Amino acid sequence: MEEIKKFFFDTYALFELIHGSKNYANYRNARIITTKLNLMELHYRILSVYGDNYAEKAYQKFLSFVIEIPNEAIKKANRFKYLHKKQKLSYVDCIGYILAKLYSVKFLTGDKEFKEMENVKFVK
């Protein structure tokens, strides 16, 4: 039996999953971890594309996959953001990337800024 993989889904990955992207079809059964900050971004994006009702459903769908953000992860994310300041990474992405490393899972994203970074599963 094949092992179900676990990933940290950034907002990009969550949206592509909701949107039904063929490129993310292989991740439909993956175990998801994410943060409320990612759900905040997802809610806004879906609100702007599909409307309030669908945004609420998506938010509720992923709420059970949310993990807390430890204080140390915030500080590590800030250091990471500072080290990569030329790339203008978002705070939410930096926190997600650090949490993926802390949880020993790949950071699943389609954001080009992360394409060549370690511990990233880049899917466009």
CORLIN-V448338 format. One record per run of one state. SS is the DSSP state (a for helix, b for strand, c for the rest). FROM is the first residue (numbers start at 1). LEN is the number of residues. If there is no record, write none. Layout:
ss->(SS & SS)
from->(FROM & FROM)
len->(LEN & LEN)
This chain:
ss->(c & b & c & a & c & a & c & b & c & a & c & a & b & c & a & c & a & c & a & c & b & c & a & c & b & c)
from->(1 & 6 & 10 & 11 & 20 & 22 & 28 & 31 & 35 & 36 & 51 & 52 & 66 & 67 & 71 & 84 & 85 & 88 & 91 & 103 & 106 & 110 & 112 & 115 & 120 & 123)
len->(5 & 4 & 1 & 9 & 2 & 6 & 3 & 4 & 1 & 15 & 1 & 14 & 1 & 4 & 13 & 1 & 3 & 3 & 12 & 3 & 4 & 2 & 3 & 5 & 3 & 2)
